[in-house]
Amino acid sequence: MWTVIYIAPNAKTAERIEDRLAGEGFFVKVRQTNIAKQQYEILVPETELDEVQEVLKEILHSSHRYP
């Protein structure tokens, strides 16, 4: 089962997160939300959730330090 781990505010951010997670060896899906056309859901398999959350924290933390 796929689980949403993050909602990206735009396509560029979604693509960057998808690339980084896939580069770490995770399966990743991205889909546009039905609520807002500019938002994208990042999904991963439920079995990888714990590991992905740690990597996602690092990705998001590094994006705030380096615009």
N, C-alpha and C positions, 0 to 999 in steps of 0.2 A: 504494500500500500504506500502511496506517495503522500508526503506530508509537507505543508507549507512551512518554511522556516524563516522566510523574510519577504516583505513586500517592498520592492524597489520603487522609488519615486519616478523613475524614467527608464527608457530602454537602454541607455548607455550604462547606467549603474547596474542594471540587471545583467547585461552582457559581461561587464567586468567581473561581477561576482560569479557568474556561471563559468567563465574562463578560469578563474582562480580555483574554484572548487573542483572542476574537471581536471585541472592541472595537478591537483592533489590526489586524483584517482577516484573521486566520487562520481556517482551517477547523478545528473542534474537535469531538471526540466524547468523551462520558463514559460509562463503563459500570462497573457494580458488579463487583468481583472475585468469583471463585468461592471464593477462599481465606478471606477474611474479609468478612462481610456489611457491615461498617462502612467498608470501603475502596473507593475508586473510582479507576479508571484514567483518565488524561487522555491521549487519543490525538490525533495530528496526522498529516497526510500526510507521508510520508518526504521528499518534495521540499522541505518547509518546515522541516525539522528544525533546521538550523543557526540560522535566524532566530528560530524559536520558542524555542530554548534560551536565547538572549540575553535575550529578553523575560521568560521564565519566571524567570531569575535575578533580574531586577529586581522582579518580582512577589513572589517569596519573600523577598527581602531587605527589601522595604518592609513585608511582613506581620510581620516580626520586630521592626521598629522601632516599629510602631504596632499594638498588640494590638487 
